[in-house]
Amino acid sequence: MVASAGKIPLVHNPLKISDYESQKEHLIRRSERFVAGEHVPIKDYMNTQYFVNIKLGSNEQEFTVVPDTGSSNLWVYSSKCHSVACLTHTKYNAKKSDSYEEDGQDFDITYGSGSVKGFVSKDICKLTDDVTAKMSFGEIQKVKGATFLVSQMDGIIGLAFDQISVDTLPTFMSATTDIEDKSFTFYLKDKAEESYMTIPGVDTDLGLEEIATHKVIEETYWNLNFTKMTGPNGDVDVTGYKAAIDSGTSLIMGPNSLIQPLTEGITVAKDCAGVDDLPNITFTFDSTDYVLTPADYVLKETAGKQTQCIMGIMGADLPDDFKYVIVGDVFMRPYPTKFNKNDSTVTFFKQ
């Protein structure tokens, strides 16, 4: 159960077709780093669609950040940063916060599309008026990469597991003592005003029907037991692969060895002709089937009077050791998703 105070509006950033296409290149780069032992987020934040506002410090400095179940750190730009990206974004000023605590250890994350470097600080982070955490976070001094320059985000709030946190810093959900129920739910929509999160728990006012609850089988990302995918050509064997449920990725992305046989024969016309007649695609976690219709997996961009379409399930040539399919917003929009740290489960609901 959650009161209306637990409702957190999400800001929706509509993407262009080119934004979706560039995600593939960044997945390739990140997967290569991952198999080399670097647990970096498997995404390009320039192409993130949903943002949330948080407040830091006793004077409640406000930041627009990515609520990201595919990473585990909180970081924001620092007032001590003079990189170009910092000049166009909100910056944290420790001197203005009476609750600031100095730490000073190095904080460094390298992404496929750039890097952020700075130091660790500690202060109060407020996600809602009722849910806060005194936590350590990255205060970023140096930024490299065009991604950070053009993105509207001022930082990231990681909502994955502590195991992949840089500097082993506790995540927001681990650090908060305001709630016993360490769970949160995403309700993603194409319309900005309709997208939101709840923390803790679910929005009981919606009366959503629960489909199934799945145990997380590897506590890095929110990784689920992936049984199979089914398309017009039948079942695709996904033995050895996990499904990483990732709010910070717009698409569903995986290796070509899985995605090509799944989508073979499905052609998404750029002018959207015939998309309503395309076949359904099914993802199976444990023993539960989740059907995606073409209305779910075909993404549309409208500019003026012209609408273009693109396939929202993409494959890439990834390293053989990268045994994940990244299940992003394309899947989470039709299926509101609850992430539960209490028992390490993910629950999907019917709209």
Secondary structure, DSSP 8 states (H G I E B T S, - for coil): ---GGGEEE-EE----HHHHHHHHHHHHHHHHHHHTT----SS-GGG--EEEEEEETTTTEEEEEEEETT---EEEEBTT--SHHHHTS--B-GGG-TT-EEEEEEEEEEETTEEEEEEEEEEEEESSSS-EEEEEEEEEEEEESHHHHH---SEEEE-S-GGG-GGG---HHHH--S-S--EEEEE--SSGGG-EEESSS--GGG--EEEEEEEEEEETTEEEEEEEEEETTEEEE-TT-EEEE-TT-SSEEEEHHHHHHHHTT----TT-TTGGGS--EEEEETTEEEEE-HHHHEEEEEETTEEEEEESEEEE---TT--EEEE-HHHHTTS-EEEETTTTEEEEEE-
